Amino acid sequence: MPLAPLKPLPPRPPAPPAPPLPSVACVEPSACRPPLPPLPPAPPAAPDVPLMLPAVPLTPSRPVPPTPPLPP
């Protein structure tokens, strides 16, 4: 079955005009964008607190048997 000839497409509407570009390039960034809000104040530093570590004895909890002497 032969395909029917394609119909010509309707003409496209003209593209909208581009927005006008600024005539002068911004040299100072502050003139182009609003200034940033001020930063919040820094929280106060934590005081130096000594670490309260529990006193752990270095000796083992149960006695270790002495090592037997090596046989000659």
Backbone as ProteinMPNN parsed JSONL, in Angstrom:
{"seq_chain_A": "MPLAPLKPLPPRPPAPPAPPLPSVACVEPSACRPPLPPLPPAPPAAPDVPLMLPAVPLTPSRPVPPTPPLPP", "coords_chain_A": {"N_chain_A": [[0.866, -1.181, 0.0], [0.81, 2.078, -1.027], [2.339, 4.956, 0.486], [0.67, 7.921, 1.515], [1.262, 11.157, 0.072], [3.24, 13.483, 1.925], [1.889, 16.209, 3.756], [2.651, 19.656, 3.342], [4.368, 21.323, 5.981], [2.94, 23.746, 8.223], [3.96, 27.207, 8.157], [6.522, 28.172, 10.486], [6.027, 30.049, 13.488], [7.456, 33.32, 14.011], [10.475, 33.609, 15.981], [10.492, 34.712, 19.393], [11.695, 37.999, 20.235], [15.048, 38.4, 21.445], [15.944, 39.069, 24.882], [17.066, 42.362, 25.761], [20.549, 42.94, 26.011], [22.63, 43.947, 28.777], [24.103, 47.141, 28.472], [26.506, 47.961, 29.563], [29.127, 46.194, 30.965], [29.21, 44.653, 34.183], [31.454, 45.868, 36.441], [31.976, 46.1, 39.142], [31.105, 43.663, 41.412], [29.305, 44.159, 43.487], [27.588, 46.038, 42.512], [25.989, 44.675, 40.8], [24.648, 42.575, 42.062], [22.646, 42.016, 44.992], [23.978, 42.792, 48.254], [25.397, 40.242, 50.34], [23.753, 38.785, 53.2], [24.773, 39.638, 56.576], [27.051, 37.493, 58.349], [26.058, 35.177, 60.916], [26.9, 35.649, 64.419], [29.775, 33.942, 65.719], [29.557, 30.921, 67.643], [30.273, 30.843, 71.185], [33.503, 29.715, 72.259], [34.087, 26.435, 73.534], [34.791, 25.914, 76.976], [37.984, 24.856, 78.27], [37.766, 21.762, 79.365], [38.94, 19.449, 81.636], [39.477, 16.028, 80.868], [37.687, 13.599, 82.544], [38.944, 10.867, 83.237], [38.514, 7.497, 84.239], [40.464, 6.031, 86.837], [42.391, 3.531, 85.836], [43.778, 0.568, 86.836], [47.016, -0.638, 85.94], [47.71, -3.181, 86.384], [46.931, -6.621, 85.788], [43.606, -8.047, 86.161], [43.459, -10.6, 87.18], [45.8, -12.823, 88.666], [48.767, -13.636, 86.854], [50.166, -16.682, 85.99], [53.596, -17.516, 86.715], [56.058, -17.705, 84.107], [57.08, -20.885, 83.061], [60.412, -22.196, 83.459], [62.554, -22.599, 80.62], [63.33, -25.768, 79.233], [66.63, -27.148, 79.339]], "CA_chain_A": [[0.0, 0.0, 0.0], [1.706, 3.26, -1.081], [2.084, 5.982, 1.498], [0.138, 9.174, 0.977], [2.278, 12.216, 0.112], [3.201, 14.283, 3.148], [1.393, 17.58, 3.589], [3.677, 20.624, 3.779], [4.161, 21.823, 7.343], [2.621, 25.182, 8.245], [5.162, 28.004, 8.485], [6.751, 28.345, 11.931], [5.904, 31.453, 13.919], [8.78, 33.903, 14.259], [10.969, 33.455, 17.354], [10.357, 35.974, 20.144], [12.972, 38.723, 20.269], [15.878, 38.124, 22.622], [15.95, 40.206, 25.819], [18.223, 43.229, 25.513], [21.699, 42.718, 26.886], [23.067, 45.201, 29.419], [25.066, 47.826, 27.604], [27.796, 48.071, 30.246], [29.406, 45.025, 31.796], [29.385, 45.018, 35.586], [32.841, 45.76, 36.908], [31.902, 45.827, 40.578], [30.018, 42.689, 41.653], [28.299, 44.668, 44.421], [26.609, 46.833, 41.781], [25.133, 43.799, 40.009], [23.823, 41.699, 42.89], [22.504, 42.584, 46.331], [25.004, 42.292, 49.176], [25.024, 39.066, 51.135], [23.429, 39.14, 54.592], [25.934, 39.422, 57.462], [27.125, 36.158, 58.948], [25.691, 35.189, 62.344], [28.098, 35.599, 65.27], [30.27, 32.598, 66.001], [29.237, 30.501, 69.018], [31.447, 30.947, 72.067], [34.327, 28.504, 72.308], [33.856, 25.624, 74.73], [35.926, 26.021, 77.915], [38.84, 23.665, 78.337], [37.351, 20.91, 80.477], [39.807, 18.26, 81.672], [38.747, 14.77, 80.721], [37.686, 12.848, 83.81], [39.089, 9.454, 82.913], [38.622, 6.677, 85.456], [41.803, 5.508, 87.101], [42.406, 2.105, 85.534], [45.087, 0.016, 87.208], [47.717, -1.298, 84.859], [47.928, -4.59, 86.729], [45.794, -7.437, 85.333], [42.622, -8.293, 87.201], [43.739, -11.886, 87.824], [47.251, -13.05, 88.619], [49.265, -14.435, 85.747], [51.168, -17.62, 86.525], [54.929, -17.237, 86.167], [56.434, -18.519, 82.961], [58.0, -21.962, 83.492], [61.73, -22.073, 82.815], [62.721, -23.427, 79.428], [64.241, -26.905, 79.496], [67.93, -26.958, 78.677]], "C_chain_A": [[0.904, 1.232, 0.0], [1.312, 4.29, -0.032], [1.553, 7.238, 0.83], [1.224, 10.237, 1.022], [2.102, 13.078, 1.359], [2.687, 15.675, 2.834], [2.514, 18.546, 3.997], [3.332, 21.163, 5.17], [3.787, 23.293, 7.298], [3.873, 25.977, 8.62], [5.273, 28.215, 9.992], [6.556, 29.804, 12.305], [7.292, 32.028, 14.183], [9.163, 33.773, 15.731], [10.792, 34.77, 18.101], [11.715, 36.683, 20.189], [13.725, 38.427, 21.561], [15.832, 39.315, 23.567], [17.185, 41.071, 25.575], [19.334, 42.95, 26.514], [22.073, 44.026, 27.563], [24.184, 45.835, 28.593], [26.443, 47.875, 28.248], [27.971, 46.83, 31.108], [29.662, 45.479, 33.231], [30.847, 44.818, 35.973], [32.838, 45.431, 38.39], [30.787, 44.823, 40.817], [28.941, 43.246, 42.568], [27.251, 45.494, 43.699], [25.627, 45.942, 41.034], [24.212, 42.961, 40.879], [23.717, 42.306, 44.281], [23.569, 42.021, 47.26], [24.489, 41.11, 49.971], [24.673, 39.496, 52.549], [24.639, 38.879, 55.482], [25.879, 38.035, 58.092], [26.698, 36.226, 60.409], [26.953, 35.124, 63.194], [28.48, 34.167, 65.588], [29.883, 32.202, 67.424], [30.473, 30.599, 69.893], [32.191, 29.621, 72.127], [34.054, 27.759, 73.615], [35.044, 25.773, 75.671], [36.712, 24.718, 77.942], [38.458, 22.868, 79.587], [38.281, 19.707, 80.506], [38.961, 16.998, 81.576], [38.854, 13.985, 82.019], [37.723, 11.361, 83.463], [39.157, 8.652, 84.205], [40.039, 6.137, 85.6], [41.783, 3.995, 86.909], [43.76, 1.555, 85.945], [45.707, -0.722, 86.031], [47.966, -2.766, 85.157], [46.738, -5.394, 86.237], [44.87, -7.754, 86.49], [42.863, -9.635, 87.89], [45.239, -12.164, 87.708], [47.632, -13.958, 87.458], [50.291, -15.405, 86.296], [52.537, -17.326, 85.929], [55.249, -18.191, 85.029], [57.362, -19.638, 83.424], [59.339, -21.819, 82.775], [61.831, -23.024, 81.619], [63.647, -24.602, 79.751], [65.562, -26.691, 78.752], [68.051, -27.752, 77.379]], "O_chain_A": [[1.687, 1.416, 0.932], [0.138, 4.471, 0.292], [1.945, 7.573, -0.288], [2.045, 10.22, 1.94], [0.985, 13.365, 1.79], [3.0, 16.251, 1.792], [3.256, 18.249, 4.934], [2.17, 21.421, 5.487], [4.263, 24.022, 6.428], [4.746, 25.468, 9.323], [4.274, 28.409, 10.684], [6.885, 30.697, 11.525], [8.207, 31.289, 14.542], [8.308, 33.817, 16.616], [10.928, 35.838, 17.505], [12.759, 36.031, 20.183], [13.129, 38.229, 22.619], [15.697, 40.453, 23.117], [18.241, 40.55, 25.217], [19.087, 42.75, 27.704], [21.862, 45.099, 26.998], [25.08, 45.155, 28.092], [27.451, 47.834, 27.543], [27.085, 46.462, 31.879], [30.245, 46.536, 33.47], [31.394, 43.723, 35.842], [33.605, 44.583, 38.844], [29.637, 45.089, 40.467], [27.778, 42.858, 42.453], [26.138, 45.649, 44.202], [24.543, 46.395, 40.668], [23.091, 42.662, 40.467], [24.612, 43.038, 44.704], [24.015, 40.89, 47.073], [23.293, 40.995, 50.238], [25.232, 40.47, 53.053], [25.447, 37.999, 55.184], [24.805, 37.483, 58.332], [26.95, 37.23, 61.077], [27.973, 34.601, 62.744], [27.623, 33.292, 65.711], [29.879, 33.047, 68.319], [31.595, 30.456, 69.406], [31.591, 28.549, 72.055], [33.821, 28.368, 74.658], [36.19, 25.759, 75.221], [36.184, 23.639, 77.677], [38.784, 23.251, 80.711], [38.405, 19.006, 79.501], [37.869, 16.921, 82.138], [39.947, 13.737, 82.529], [36.693, 10.69, 83.402], [39.793, 9.083, 85.166], [40.712, 5.829, 84.617], [41.222, 3.267, 87.727], [44.789, 2.022, 85.457], [45.01, -1.348, 85.232], [48.388, -3.515, 84.277], [45.616, -4.886, 86.268], [45.279, -7.737, 87.651], [42.514, -9.797, 89.059], [45.866, -11.763, 86.727], [46.925, -14.91, 87.127], [51.207, -14.988, 87.006], [52.637, -16.932, 84.767], [54.777, -19.328, 84.993], [58.342, -19.366, 84.117], [59.394, -21.376, 81.628], [61.257, -24.114, 81.624], [64.637, -24.437, 80.464], [65.587, -26.117, 77.664], [69.085, -27.693, 76.713]]}, "name": "protein", "num_of_chains": 1, "seq": "MPLAPLKPLPPRPPAPPAPPLPSVACVEPSACRPPLPPLPPAPPAAPDVPLMLPAVPLTPSRPVPPTPPLPP"}
